[in-house]
Amino acid sequence: MNSSKQISARTARLNSLILGQGTTLSDGSDGFDIPLETAVSREGLLDSLLVLYDECSKDVIKKKDKNVADFVTKYRPIIKETRTLRVNVADFDVKNLIGKGYFGEVHLVSERHTGEVYAMKTMRKSIVTATQIREERDIMASRRSDWLTSLQYAFQDQECLYLVMEYLPGGDLLSLMIRTGVFDEELAQFYMAELTEALHALHSIGYVHRDIKPENILLDRFGH
């Protein structure tokens, strides 16, 4: 879309970009379209504003440019309220550790005001790469299949990245195998069929799982 379009049409498109609505966004280079929800979003713009503010708040930068100092002073109240309003780790009560891996830990948590129970994955920024966390977040945030764990919230602080997702009380497939012992043919067929459906759902949104193992397969309270 270019300036030859009507102002109202361009404004509507701009609003769609900010809200992450619509279909795709062409990058204009190789003919491939970028999913709009991964191109830009309100949360991404807020993250950018906070990073800019923090960078401008450094004394060495403020002292060099009066305009930078004025920017920091002007937007300090807005930034303070924005940080208070956005979801953060203080919104959750940590119950107990339910999983631990190389990239981080998963805790059972409850939202302080509603009591809703979730699983919260905490990853240190010094360990994970931006690509790793972005892929995991995007898969869960897509919410295109009941076979994939859904993401409720994603946020960060100076040290860690947090993914708050639906809690699946059935545990993982490995734990079920340990409790049950060798699966009979019917049960094995059941879980192979469900795993096939889950992998198909993952492939349909453009991802390949490279670490399929029982401990990475979660079950809901009904055993699915």
N, C-alpha and C positions, 0 to 999 in steps of 0.2 A: 504494500500500500504506500503511495507517495502523495506529494502535496497537490496533485491534480484531483484528488478526491475531496468531497465536501468536508467542511470542518466537523460537522456532526458525525460523519462516518469515521473520520480519523479519531475523534474523541472517544467514540464507542469502542474502537479497536484498542486505543490506549488503555481504557478502563479494563478491557478484557485481558490485556497483558499484565496489568498490575494485579488483577484478581486471579490470574492463572486459569481463566476460562477460555472456552473455545476449543479448537482442534489442534492445529499444528502451526509452527512458525518456520518458514523457509529461511535458510541462512544465505541463500542466493549464490552459493559457490559450487556445490557438487550435486545439486538436485535433490538432496535428501532433506526431509522435514524434521524439525525438532519438536517433540511433544511440548505443547504450550506450558503444561504444569512444571516442566523441568527447565524451561527457558527463563522465566522470571516469575516472581511471586511477591506477595506482600511481605512475607517473612524474609525473603531474600533482600528486599529493599530495606527493611528495617535493620537487618544484619549489616548491610553496607553503611547505613547511616551511623550505626553505633561504632563500627570500625573507624569511620572517618572522624567521628567526634573524639574517640579515644586517642587517635593519632594526633589530632589537632590540640588535644589537651596537654600534650607533653610541653614542659616549660621551654625546652630548647627551640621548639617550633613557634610557640606563642610569642616569645621575645623577639623573634625575627620579623614578624608580620603582625601589625596592629589589626588587620582585617581578620586574621585567624583568631586572635584573642577576642575580638568582638563576636565572632561566630560562636565560640565556646560559651561566652557569657550569655548570649541571646538564647541559645538552645539548651542550656543546662537544665532548666525546669522541665522542658519537654522530654529530654533524654532520661531524666530521673523518673518521671512518671511512666515513660515507655518501659523502662526496665522493671518497674513495679507491676505493670499490667501484664507483661508477657509471662507465659508459663515458665516456671523455674523449679529447681530442685526443692525449694522450701514449700512448695505446694503439696508435697507428698510425705507421708510417714513411712519410713522403711521398716518392714516387718522382719524378714529373714532372707538369707542368701539361698537362692534356688538353682544357681548355675554359675560356673566359672570356666573361662577359657583363656586362650592366649591374649585375645584382644580386650578382655574386660570381664566384668561380673554382671550377673542378672539377679536382681532382688525382687521379692514380692513387696509391693507397696500399695498404699491406699491413699486416695485423694482426700485431703484433710477436711474439706467442706462437705463432700457428698458421701464419703466412705467407699466409693467405687474402687474395686481392686484391679490392679494392673501388674504387669511384669515390667521392670525398668532395667534396661541394659545401660551400663556405665562404661565408657571407654576413654582412656587417657589419650589426649591429643598427641602426646609424645610417641605413642605406639602405632596408632592407626593412621592411614593415609586418607586424604580427602576423597579419593576415588572409592576406597573401600566402604566408607561410611555412607557416601552418596548413593551407591548402588543398593546397599541394604535398605536405606531409608526409602528410596524411590520404589523399590519392589513392594514394601509393606504399605506405602502411602497410596499405591495405585488402587487398592481395594477392588480389584476386578474379579476376584475369585474367592469363594469361601474356603478354598484349599490353602490359601496363603494367609499367614498371620497378619492381622491388620494393625496399622500404626495409629495410635491415638494422639501422641505429641512427640515433637522432636525439638530439642533446645540444647544450649551449650553455656558453659561459663569459661573462665580463663584456663582451667586445667582439663576439663572433661567434656565429652559429648554424651548426650542422653537420648535414648529412644524408649518411649513409654508405649507399650503395646498391649494387646489383649492378653489376659492371663489364661493359659490353657492348663487346667488342673489335672489333666490326665497324665502329665509327665511326658517322658520320651519313650520311644519304641524300645530302646535298649533296656530300660527299667522293666517294661512289660515282659520282655523276653526272659529276663532274669527271674521275675516272679512266676511266669507261666511255664517256663521250660521250653522244650522243643514244640514249636507250633504244629498242630495237625494240618492236614492238607487244606481243609476248608478255611481255617484261620489264615494260613499263609496266602491262599488265593485272595482272601478279602483284603489284606494289607498290601499285597502286590498291586491289586486293582486300584486301591486308593492312592498308592504312591505314584502309579502311572498317571492318574488324573492330576495329581499335584504337580508333577513334572511337566505335564502338558500345559497346565496353566502358567507355569513359569516360562516355558519356551514361547508361549503365545504373546508375551510382552517383551520378548527379545533378550532373555537371560538364560544362561546355562549354569546349573549347579555343579561345582567341581569338587564337592566334599560330601557326597551322599553316604551317610552311615546312620545306623540306628539311633545314636545319641543326638543326631541333628533333626530327627523326625518327631514333631510334637503331636500330642493327642489331646482332644478336648475331653470334657467330662463324660461324654458318651463313648469314648474310645475311638472316635474317628480322627 
